């Protein structure tokens, strides 16, 4: 699990004077849920082909 720039609350409930703690996010679960939404060919495009196009092989 990772901690990242994910804070809690909604914009209306936030107090700009209060420092909010980061939420703990299960990165593995997030990736699993993401991959379940795509077909294998679309997954390859998103995770392999697109980055290769952008950054080079």
CHARMM internal coordinates of N, CA and C (Angstrom, degrees):
IC EDIT
DIST 1 N 1 CA 1.4524
DIST 1 CA 1 C 1.5112
ANGL 1 N 1 CA 1 C 108.96
DIST 1 C 2 N 1.2890
ANGL 1 CA 1 C 2 N 114.43
DIHE 1 N 1 CA 1 C 2 N 147.93
DIST 2 N 2 CA 1.4422
ANGL 1 C 2 N 2 CA 118.15
DIHE 1 CA 1 C 2 N 2 CA -179.32
DIST 2 CA 2 C 1.5137
ANGL 2 N 2 CA 2 C 111.73
DIHE 1 C 2 N 2 CA 2 C -124.09
DIST 2 C 3 N 1.2838
ANGL 2 CA 2 C 3 N 114.20
DIHE 2 N 2 CA 2 C 3 N 155.31
DIST 3 N 3 CA 1.4570
ANGL 2 C 3 N 3 CA 119.35
DIHE 2 CA 2 C 3 N 3 CA 172.34
DIST 3 CA 3 C 1.5088
ANGL 3 N 3 CA 3 C 106.32
DIHE 2 C 3 N 3 CA 3 C -107.79
DIST 3 C 4 N 1.2807
ANGL 3 CA 3 C 4 N 115.88
DIHE 3 N 3 CA 3 C 4 N 137.11
DIST 4 N 4 CA 1.4512
ANGL 3 C 4 N 4 CA 118.54
DIHE 3 CA 3 C 4 N 4 CA -177.46
DIST 4 CA 4 C 1.5050
ANGL 4 N 4 CA 4 C 110.33
DIHE 3 C 4 N 4 CA 4 C -144.68
DIST 4 C 5 N 1.2907
ANGL 4 CA 4 C 5 N 115.83
DIHE 4 N 4 CA 4 C 5 N -164.73
DIST 5 N 5 CA 1.4577
ANGL 4 C 5 N 5 CA 120.10
DIHE 4 CA 4 C 5 N 5 CA -176.35
DIST 5 CA 5 C 1.5268
ANGL 5 N 5 CA 5 C 112.34
DIHE 4 C 5 N 5 CA 5 C -78.90
DIST 5 C 6 N 1.3101
ANGL 5 CA 5 C 6 N 116.32
DIHE 5 N 5 CA 5 C 6 N 42.47
DIST 6 N 6 CA 1.4594
ANGL 5 C 6 N 6 CA 121.77
DIHE 5 CA 5 C 6 N 6 CA 179.40
DIST 6 CA 6 C 1.5239
ANGL 6 N 6 CA 6 C 107.89
DIHE 5 C 6 N 6 CA 6 C -105.93
DIST 6 C 7 N 1.3123
ANGL 6 CA 6 C 7 N 116.57
DIHE 6 N 6 CA 6 C 7 N 111.36
DIST 7 N 7 CA 1.4561
ANGL 6 C 7 N 7 CA 119.06
DIHE 6 CA 6 C 7 N 7 CA 178.84
DIST 7 CA 7 C 1.5146
ANGL 7 N 7 CA 7 C 109.03
DIHE 6 C 7 N 7 CA 7 C -106.56
DIST 7 C 8 N 1.2941
ANGL 7 CA 7 C 8 N 116.33
DIHE 7 N 7 CA 7 C 8 N 161.96
DIST 8 N 8 CA 1.4547
ANGL 7 C 8 N 8 CA 121.22
DIHE 7 CA 7 C 8 N 8 CA -176.83
DIST 8 CA 8 C 1.5163
ANGL 8 N 8 CA 8 C 112.22
DIHE 7 C 8 N 8 CA 8 C -88.85
DIST 8 C 9 N 1.3134
ANGL 8 CA 8 C 9 N 114.42
DIHE 8 N 8 CA 8 C 9 N 179.79
DIST 9 N 9 CA 1.4582
ANGL 8 C 9 N 9 CA 120.27
DIHE 8 CA 8 C 9 N 9 CA 175.86
DIST 9 CA 9 C 1.5126
ANGL 9 N 9 CA 9 C 113.12
DIHE 8 C 9 N 9 CA 9 C 81.90
DIST 9 C 10 N 1.2910
ANGL 9 CA 9 C 10 N 113.95
DIHE 9 N 9 CA 9 C 10 N 174.95
DIST 10 N 10 CA 1.4585
ANGL 9 C 10 N 10 CA 121.23
DIHE 9 CA 9 C 10 N 10 CA 175.87
DIST 10 CA 10 C 1.5184
ANGL 10 N 10 CA 10 C 107.60
DIHE 9 C 10 N 10 CA 10 C -112.26
DIST 10 C 11 N 1.3220
ANGL 10 CA 10 C 11 N 117.62
DIHE 10 N 10 CA 10 C 11 N 158.36
DIST 11 N 11 CA 1.4745
ANGL 10 C 11 N 11 CA 118.13
DIHE 10 CA 10 C 11 N 11 CA -178.60
DIST 11 CA 11 C 1.5283
ANGL 11 N 11 CA 11 C 113.37
DIHE 10 C 11 N 11 CA 11 C -53.85
DIST 11 C 12 N 1.3278
ANGL 11 CA 11 C 12 N 117.58
DIHE 11 N 11 CA 11 C 12 N -36.38
DIST 12 N 12 CA 1.4627
ANGL 11 C 12 N 12 CA 119.89
DIHE 11 CA 11 C 12 N 12 CA -178.49
DIST 12 CA 12 C 1.5265
ANGL 12 N 12 CA 12 C 111.94
DIHE 11 C 12 N 12 CA 12 C -69.61
DIST 12 C 13 N 1.3504
ANGL 12 CA 12 C 13 N 117.27
DIHE 12 N 12 CA 12 C 13 N -27.05
DIST 13 N 13 CA 1.4646
ANGL 12 C 13 N 13 CA 120.08
DIHE 12 CA 12 C 13 N 13 CA -176.46
DIST 13 CA 13 C 1.5261
ANGL 13 N 13 CA 13 C 113.06
DIHE 12 C 13 N 13 CA 13 C -94.48
DIST 13 C 14 N 1.3160
ANGL 13 CA 13 C 14 N 117.46
DIHE 13 N 13 CA 13 C 14 N -1.91
DIST 14 N 14 CA 1.4585
ANGL 13 C 14 N 14 CA 120.17
DIHE 13 CA 13 C 14 N 14 CA -176.56
DIST 14 CA 14 C 1.5250
ANGL 14 N 14 CA 14 C 111.74
DIHE 13 C 14 N 14 CA 14 C -81.49
DIST 14 C 15 N 1.3205
ANGL 14 CA 14 C 15 N 113.56
DIHE 14 N 14 CA 14 C 15 N 141.13
DIST 15 N 15 CA 1.4606
ANGL 14 C 15 N 15 CA 121.10
DIHE 14 CA 14 C 15 N 15 CA 176.11
DIST 15 CA 15 C 1.5275
ANGL 15 N 15 CA 15 C 106.84
DIHE 14 C 15 N 15 CA 15 C -106.27
DIST 15 C 16 N 1.3252
ANGL 15 CA 15 C 16 N 118.96
DIHE 15 N 15 CA 15 C 16 N 113.74
DIST 16 N 16 CA 1.4627
ANGL 15 C 16 N 16 CA 120.54
DIHE 15 CA 15 C 16 N 16 CA -176.76
DIST 16 CA 16 C 1.5281
ANGL 16 N 16 CA 16 C 113.22
DIHE 15 C 16 N 16 CA 16 C -63.19
DIST 16 C 17 N 1.3162
ANGL 16 CA 16 C 17 N 117.94
DIHE 16 N 16 CA 16 C 17 N -14.70
DIST 17 N 17 CA 1.4579
ANGL 16 C 17 N 17 CA 121.29
DIHE 16 CA 16 C 17 N 17 CA 179.29
DIST 17 CA 17 C 1.5322
ANGL 17 N 17 CA 17 C 112.38
DIHE 16 C 17 N 17 CA 17 C -88.25
DIST 17 C 18 N 1.3346
ANGL 17 CA 17 C 18 N 116.78
DIHE 17 N 17 CA 17 C 18 N -9.17
DIST 18 N 18 CA 1.4673
ANGL 17 C 18 N 18 CA 121.68
DIHE 17 CA 17 C 18 N 18 CA -176.71
DIST 18 CA 18 C 1.5249
ANGL 18 N 18 CA 18 C 109.75
DIHE 17 C 18 N 18 CA 18 C -106.86
DIST 18 C 19 N 1.3111
ANGL 18 CA 18 C 19 N 116.65
DIHE 18 N 18 CA 18 C 19 N 133.38
DIST 19 N 19 CA 1.4637
ANGL 18 C 19 N 19 CA 121.66
DIHE 18 CA 18 C 19 N 19 CA 175.89
DIST 19 CA 19 C 1.5234
ANGL 19 N 19 CA 19 C 107.60
DIHE 18 C 19 N 19 CA 19 C -84.41
DIST 19 C 20 N 1.3305
ANGL 19 CA 19 C 20 N 115.68
DIHE 19 N 19 CA 19 C 20 N 122.45
DIST 20 N 20 CA 1.4628
ANGL 19 C 20 N 20 CA 120.50
DIHE 19 CA 19 C 20 N 20 CA -179.20
DIST 20 CA 20 C 1.5212
ANGL 20 N 20 CA 20 C 110.09
DIHE 19 C 20 N 20 CA 20 C -90.31
DIST 20 C 21 N 1.3213
ANGL 20 CA 20 C 21 N 117.53
DIHE 20 N 20 CA 20 C 21 N 139.62
DIST 21 N 21 CA 1.4665
ANGL 20 C 21 N 21 CA 119.40
DIHE 20 CA 20 C 21 N 21 CA 176.31
DIST 21 CA 21 C 1.5281
ANGL 21 N 21 CA 21 C 109.78
DIHE 20 C 21 N 21 CA 21 C -73.23
DIST 21 C 22 N 1.3220
ANGL 21 CA 21 C 22 N 115.86
DIHE 21 N 21 CA 21 C 22 N 154.63
DIST 22 N 22 CA 1.4521
ANGL 21 C 22 N 22 CA 120.20
DIHE 21 CA 21 C 22 N 22 CA 174.26
DIST 22 CA 22 C 1.5219
ANGL 22 N 22 CA 22 C 109.49
DIHE 21 C 22 N 22 CA 22 C -71.64
DIST 22 C 23 N 1.3187
ANGL 22 CA 22 C 23 N 115.53
DIHE 22 N 22 CA 22 C 23 N 147.16
DIST 23 N 23 CA 1.4579
ANGL 22 C 23 N 23 CA 120.77
DIHE 22 CA 22 C 23 N 23 CA 173.64
DIST 23 CA 23 C 1.5160
ANGL 23 N 23 CA 23 C 108.60
DIHE 22 C 23 N 23 CA 23 C -84.21
DIST 23 C 24 N 1.3143
ANGL 23 CA 23 C 24 N 116.55
DIHE 23 N 23 CA 23 C 24 N 146.68
DIST 24 N 24 CA 1.4519
ANGL 23 C 24 N 24 CA 120.69
DIHE 23 CA 23 C 24 N 24 CA 174.26
DIST 24 CA 24 C 1.5207
ANGL 24 N 24 CA 24 C 107.23
DIHE 23 C 24 N 24 CA 24 C -85.60
DIST 24 C 25 N 1.3237
ANGL 24 CA 24 C 25 N 115.88
DIHE 24 N 24 CA 24 C 25 N 123.87
DIST 25 N 25 CA 1.4514
ANGL 24 C 25 N 25 CA 122.77
DIHE 24 CA 24 C 25 N 25 CA -178.16
DIST 25 CA 25 C 1.5305
ANGL 25 N 25 CA 25 C 108.59
DIHE 24 C 25 N 25 CA 25 C -113.12
DIST 25 C 26 N 1.3174
ANGL 25 CA 25 C 26 N 116.82
DIHE 25 N 25 CA 25 C 26 N 132.07
DIST 26 N 26 CA 1.4620
ANGL 25 C 26 N 26 CA 121.33
DIHE 25 CA 25 C 26 N 26 CA 175.71
DIST 26 CA 26 C 1.5251
ANGL 26 N 26 CA 26 C 107.56
DIHE 25 C 26 N 26 CA 26 C -82.92
DIST 26 C 27 N 1.3353
ANGL 26 CA 26 C 27 N 116.47
DIHE 26 N 26 CA 26 C 27 N 95.98
DIST 27 N 27 CA 1.4551
ANGL 26 C 27 N 27 CA 121.20
DIHE 26 CA 26 C 27 N 27 CA -176.00
DIST 27 CA 27 C 1.5226
ANGL 27 N 27 CA 27 C 112.05
DIHE 26 C 27 N 27 CA 27 C -62.09
DIST 27 C 28 N 1.3192
ANGL 27 CA 27 C 28 N 117.21
DIHE 27 N 27 CA 27 C 28 N -38.25
DIST 28 N 28 CA 1.4643
ANGL 27 C 28 N 28 CA 120.93
DIHE 27 CA 27 C 28 N 28 CA 179.25
DIST 28 CA 28 C 1.5177
ANGL 28 N 28 CA 28 C 111.27
DIHE 27 C 28 N 28 CA 28 C -62.81
DIST 28 C 29 N 1.3204
ANGL 28 CA 28 C 29 N 116.99
DIHE 28 N 28 CA 28 C 29 N -43.77
DIST 29 N 29 CA 1.4599
ANGL 28 C 29 N 29 CA 120.81
DIHE 28 CA 28 C 29 N 29 CA 178.57
DIST 29 CA 29 C 1.5238
ANGL 29 N 29 CA 29 C 110.50
DIHE 28 C 29 N 29 CA 29 C -65.46
DIST 29 C 30 N 1.3137
ANGL 29 CA 29 C 30 N 117.37
DIHE 29 N 29 CA 29 C 30 N -39.77
DIST 30 N 30 CA 1.4691
ANGL 29 C 30 N 30 CA 120.71
DIHE 29 CA 29 C 30 N 30 CA 178.03
DIST 30 CA 30 C 1.5241
ANGL 30 N 30 CA 30 C 110.50
DIHE 29 C 30 N 30 CA 30 C -61.63
DIST 30 C 31 N 1.3306
ANGL 30 CA 30 C 31 N 117.45
DIHE 30 N 30 CA 30 C 31 N -44.01
DIST 31 N 31 CA 1.4600
ANGL 30 C 31 N 31 CA 121.03
DIHE 30 CA 30 C 31 N 31 CA 178.97
DIST 31 CA 31 C 1.5250
ANGL 31 N 31 CA 31 C 110.78
DIHE 30 C 31 N 31 CA 31 C -65.85
DIST 31 C 32 N 1.3269
ANGL 31 CA 31 C 32 N 117.04
DIHE 31 N 31 CA 31 C 32 N -40.24
DIST 32 N 32 CA 1.4642
ANGL 31 C 32 N 32 CA 120.44
DIHE 31 CA 31 C 32 N 32 CA 177.71
DIST 32 CA 32 C 1.5142
ANGL 32 N 32 CA 32 C 110.75
DIHE 31 C 32 N 32 CA 32 C -61.25
DIST 32 C 33 N 1.3099
ANGL 32 CA 32 C 33 N 117.34
DIHE 32 N 32 CA 32 C 33 N -46.76
DIST 33 N 33 CA 1.4695
ANGL 32 C 33 N 33 CA 120.63
DIHE 32 CA 32 C 33 N 33 CA 179.18
DIST 33 CA 33 C 1.5236
ANGL 33 N 33 CA 33 C 111.04
DIHE 32 C 33 N 33 CA 33 C -62.28
DIST 33 C 34 N 1.3145
ANGL 33 CA 33 C 34 N 117.06
DIHE 33 N 33 CA 33 C 34 N -39.33
DIST 34 N 34 CA 1.4560
ANGL 33 C 34 N 34 CA 121.57
DIHE 33 CA 33 C 34 N 34 CA 178.34
DIST 34 CA 34 C 1.5255
ANGL 34 N 34 CA 34 C 110.52
DIHE 33 C 34 N 34 CA 34 C -62.75
DIST 34 C 35 N 1.3342
ANGL 34 CA 34 C 35 N 117.02
DIHE 34 N 34 CA 34 C 35 N -47.15
DIST 35 N 35 CA 1.4573
ANGL 34 C 35 N 35 CA 120.43
DIHE 34 CA 34 C 35 N 35 CA -177.09
DIST 35 CA 35 C 1.5254
ANGL 35 N 35 CA 35 C 112.17
DIHE 34 C 35 N 35 CA 35 C -68.13
DIST 35 C 36 N 1.3113
ANGL 35 CA 35 C 36 N 117.66
DIHE 35 N 35 CA 35 C 36 N -26.08
DIST 36 N 36 CA 1.4627
ANGL 35 C 36 N 36 CA 120.57
DIHE 35 CA 35 C 36 N 36 CA 178.47
DIST 36 CA 36 C 1.5306
ANGL 36 N 36 CA 36 C 112.17
DIHE 35 C 36 N 36 CA 36 C -70.16
DIST 36 C 37 N 1.3147
ANGL 36 CA 36 C 37 N 117.30
DIHE 36 N 36 CA 36 C 37 N -17.22
DIST 37 N 37 CA 1.4567
ANGL 36 C 37 N 37 CA 121.28
DIHE 36 CA 36 C 37 N 37 CA -176.98
DIST 37 CA 37 C 1.5272
ANGL 37 N 37 CA 37 C 112.95
DIHE 36 C 37 N 37 CA 37 C -89.06
DIST 37 C 38 N 1.3282
ANGL 37 CA 37 C 38 N 117.15
DIHE 37 N 37 CA 37 C 38 N -10.48
DIST 38 N 38 CA 1.4626
ANGL 37 C 38 N 38 CA 120.64
DIHE 37 CA 37 C 38 N 38 CA -174.63
DIST 38 CA 38 C 1.5180
ANGL 38 N 38 CA 38 C 112.03
DIHE 37 C 38 N 38 CA 38 C -119.16
DIST 38 C 39 N 1.3219
ANGL 38 CA 38 C 39 N 115.95
DIHE 38 N 38 CA 38 C 39 N 148.75
DIST 39 N 39 CA 1.4611
ANGL 38 C 39 N 39 CA 120.46
DIHE 38 CA 38 C 39 N 39 CA 173.05
DIST 39 CA 39 C 1.5354
ANGL 39 N 39 CA 39 C 107.66
DIHE 38 C 39 N 39 CA 39 C -71.47
DIST 39 C 40 N 1.3285
ANGL 39 CA 39 C 40 N 117.90
DIHE 39 N 39 CA 39 C 40 N 159.86
DIST 40 N 40 CA 1.4742
ANGL 39 C 40 N 40 CA 119.19
DIHE 39 CA 39 C 40 N 40 CA 179.14
DIST 40 CA 40 C 1.5325
ANGL 40 N 40 CA 40 C 113.41
DIHE 39 C 40 N 40 CA 40 C -55.53
DIST 40 C 41 N 1.3381
ANGL 40 CA 40 C 41 N 117.72
DIHE 40 N 40 CA 40 C 41 N -37.83
DIST 41 N 41 CA 1.4642
ANGL 40 C 41 N 41 CA 118.63
DIHE 40 CA 40 C 41 N 41 CA -179.42
DIST 41 CA 41 C 1.5334
ANGL 41 N 41 CA 41 C 111.21
DIHE 40 C 41 N 41 CA 41 C -70.05
DIST 41 C 42 N 1.3302
ANGL 41 CA 41 C 42 N 117.89
DIHE 41 N 41 CA 41 C 42 N -39.78
DIST 42 N 42 CA 1.4613
ANGL 41 C 42 N 42 CA 119.78
DIHE 41 CA 41 C 42 N 42 CA 177.02
DIST 42 CA 42 C 1.5255
ANGL 42 N 42 CA 42 C 111.07
DIHE 41 C 42 N 42 CA 42 C -67.45
DIST 42 C 43 N 1.3192
ANGL 42 CA 42 C 43 N 115.99
DIHE 42 N 42 CA 42 C 43 N -37.23
DIST 43 N 43 CA 1.4572
ANGL 42 C 43 N 43 CA 120.30
DIHE 42 CA 42 C 43 N 43 CA 178.39
DIST 43 CA 43 C 1.5239
ANGL 43 N 43 CA 43 C 110.53
DIHE 42 C 43 N 43 CA 43 C -61.26
DIST 43 C 44 N 1.3220
ANGL 43 CA 43 C 44 N 116.27
DIHE 43 N 43 CA 43 C 44 N -42.11
DIST 44 N 44 CA 1.4652
ANGL 43 C 44 N 44 CA 120.19
DIHE 43 CA 43 C 44 N 44 CA 177.87
DIST 44 CA 44 C 1.5286
ANGL 44 N 44 CA 44 C 110.57
DIHE 43 C 44 N 44 CA 44 C -63.08
DIST 44 C 45 N 1.3204
ANGL 44 CA 44 C 45 N 116.89
DIHE 44 N 44 CA 44 C 45 N -42.02
DIST 45 N 45 CA 1.4694
ANGL 44 C 45 N 45 CA 119.75
DIHE 44 CA 44 C 45 N 45 CA 178.57
DIST 45 CA 45 C 1.5208
ANGL 45 N 45 CA 45 C 110.73
DIHE 44 C 45 N 45 CA 45 C -60.12
DIST 45 C 46 N 1.3305
ANGL 45 CA 45 C 46 N 116.71
DIHE 45 N 45 CA 45 C 46 N -45.11
DIST 46 N 46 CA 1.4651
ANGL 45 C 46 N 46 CA 121.12
DIHE 45 CA 45 C 46 N 46 CA -175.71
DIST 46 CA 46 C 1.5242
ANGL 46 N 46 CA 46 C 112.06
DIHE 45 C 46 N 46 CA 46 C -71.09
DIST 46 C 47 N 1.3234
ANGL 46 CA 46 C 47 N 117.21
DIHE 46 N 46 CA 46 C 47 N -44.83
DIST 47 N 47 CA 1.4658
ANGL 46 C 47 N 47 CA 120.23
DIHE 46 CA 46 C 47 N 47 CA -171.71
DIST 47 CA 47 C 1.5264
ANGL 47 N 47 CA 47 C 114.65
DIHE 46 C 47 N 47 CA 47 C -95.45
DIST 47 C 48 N 1.3465
ANGL 47 CA 47 C 48 N 118.10
DIHE 47 N 47 CA 47 C 48 N -16.72
DIST 48 N 48 CA 1.4666
ANGL 47 C 48 N 48 CA 119.90
DIHE 47 CA 47 C 48 N 48 CA -177.14
DIST 48 CA 48 C 1.5290
ANGL 48 N 48 CA 48 C 111.50
DIHE 47 C 48 N 48 CA 48 C -120.55
DIST 48 C 49 N 1.3384
ANGL 48 CA 48 C 49 N 115.72
DIHE 48 N 48 CA 48 C 49 N -58.47
DIST 49 N 49 CA 1.4623
ANGL 48 C 49 N 49 CA 119.14
DIHE 48 CA 48 C 49 N 49 CA -172.81
DIST 49 CA 49 C 1.5281
ANGL 49 N 49 CA 49 C 112.97
DIHE 48 C 49 N 49 CA 49 C -67.91
DIST 49 C 50 N 1.3114
ANGL 49 CA 49 C 50 N 117.76
DIHE 49 N 49 CA 49 C 50 N -46.30
DIST 50 N 50 CA 1.4682
ANGL 49 C 50 N 50 CA 119.87
DIHE 49 CA 49 C 50 N 50 CA -179.54
DIST 50 CA 50 C 1.5268
ANGL 50 N 50 CA 50 C 112.52
DIHE 49 C 50 N 50 CA 50 C -61.68
DIST 50 C 51 N 1.3433
ANGL 50 CA 50 C 51 N 119.43
DIHE 50 N 50 CA 50 C 51 N -47.52
DIST 51 N 51 CA 1.4736
ANGL 50 C 51 N 51 CA 118.28
DIHE 50 CA 50 C 51 N 51 CA 177.59
DIST 51 CA 51 C 1.5316
ANGL 51 N 51 CA 51 C 111.87
DIHE 50 C 51 N 51 CA 51 C -63.04
DIST 51 C 52 N 1.3470
ANGL 51 CA 51 C 52 N 117.10
DIHE 51 N 51 CA 51 C 52 N -36.43
DIST 52 N 52 CA 1.4589
ANGL 51 C 52 N 52 CA 119.07
DIHE 51 CA 51 C 52 N 52 CA 178.75
DIST 52 CA 52 C 1.5197
ANGL 52 N 52 CA 52 C 111.33
DIHE 51 C 52 N 52 CA 52 C -64.36
DIST 52 C 53 N 1.3328
ANGL 52 CA 52 C 53 N 116.25
DIHE 52 N 52 CA 52 C 53 N -37.82
DIST 53 N 53 CA 1.4636
ANGL 52 C 53 N 53 CA 120.33
DIHE 52 CA 52 C 53 N 53 CA 177.24
DIST 53 CA 53 C 1.5253
ANGL 53 N 53 CA 53 C 110.37
DIHE 52 C 53 N 53 CA 53 C -65.53
DIST 53 C 54 N 1.3120
ANGL 53 CA 53 C 54 N 116.04
DIHE 53 N 53 CA 53 C 54 N -42.22
DIST 54 N 54 CA 1.4539
ANGL 53 C 54 N 54 CA 120.48
DIHE 53 CA 53 C 54 N 54 CA -177.15
DIST 54 CA 54 C 1.5317
ANGL 54 N 54 CA 54 C 112.89
DIHE 53 C 54 N 54 CA 54 C -72.17
DIST 54 C 55 N 1.3374
ANGL 54 CA 54 C 55 N 116.36
DIHE 54 N 54 CA 54 C 55 N -45.67
DIST 55 N 55 CA 1.4690
ANGL 54 C 55 N 55 CA 120.50
DIHE 54 CA 54 C 55 N 55 CA -173.34
DIST 55 CA 55 C 1.5158
ANGL 55 N 55 CA 55 C 114.67
DIHE 54 C 55 N 55 CA 55 C -103.50
DIST 55 C 56 N 1.3396
ANGL 55 CA 55 C 56 N 116.67
DIHE 55 N 55 CA 55 C 56 N -11.05
DIST 56 N 56 CA 1.4561
ANGL 55 C 56 N 56 CA 120.41
DIHE 55 CA 55 C 56 N 56 CA -176.42
DIST 56 CA 56 C 1.5199
ANGL 56 N 56 CA 56 C 110.23
DIHE 55 C 56 N 56 CA 56 C 93.41
DIST 56 C 57 N 1.3334
ANGL 56 CA 56 C 57 N 115.38
DIHE 56 N 56 CA 56 C 57 N 157.81
DIST 57 N 57 CA 1.4848
ANGL 56 C 57 N 57 CA 119.50
DIHE 56 CA 56 C 57 N 57 CA -177.55
DIST 57 CA 57 C 1.5078
ANGL 57 N 57 CA 57 C 112.79
DIHE 56 C 57 N 57 CA 57 C -70.02
END
COOR INIT
IC SEED 1 N 1 CA 1 C
IC BUILD
